[in-house]
Each structure stands twice: as structure tokens, then as C-alpha cells.
Amino acid sequence: MKLLIAEDEFLCRENLKNIDWESIGVSLCGVAENGQEAMELAKGLKPDIIISDIEMPKKTGLELANEVSNILPDIKVIILTA
């Protein structure tokens, strides 16, 4: 299972990156600092899951989730906020 993280806050992004995803069968395939970058990565990487902050520059997590559901409907999106 592949995971993409989208988070604009450095500390939150680093903490999410440092989770031992492999121990639960998840591989971290990409990290984005804003919603637009996350969408571009999702199109190329086709992750199974995206964990996204709700408020980010260029595209919010909600906008990202909406666009992903239209273009890549098999990807599950988890929205979080700090």
C-alpha cells in the first residue's frame, strides 16, 4: 500500500514522515508541501492513500480530496488539521 503525505507545516510534515509506516505494510511514496504539488504527485505516483492537511497553499485539502475523487477515485483521502 502506497501513501502520499500533503502537509504545509514543516513540523507536522516531518512527524508524519517519521512514522514507521513500513511496520503496518505502508510505503511512503511521496511528500508534498501544498495541495497543487500533492495533486501532481498523486497523478504520477497513484498512491492508495493520501493524508492531507485541510488548510494548505495553492489548493486546500478539501479541494485536493474533491479533485482526487474525480480523477483517481480509488485513492482514499484522510484529512487532518493541526
Secondary structure, DSSP 8 states (H G I E B T S, - for coil): -EEEEE-SSHHHHHHHHTS-GGGGT-EEEEEESSHHHHHHHHHHH--SEEEEESS-SSS-HHHHHHHHHHH-TT-EEEEE--
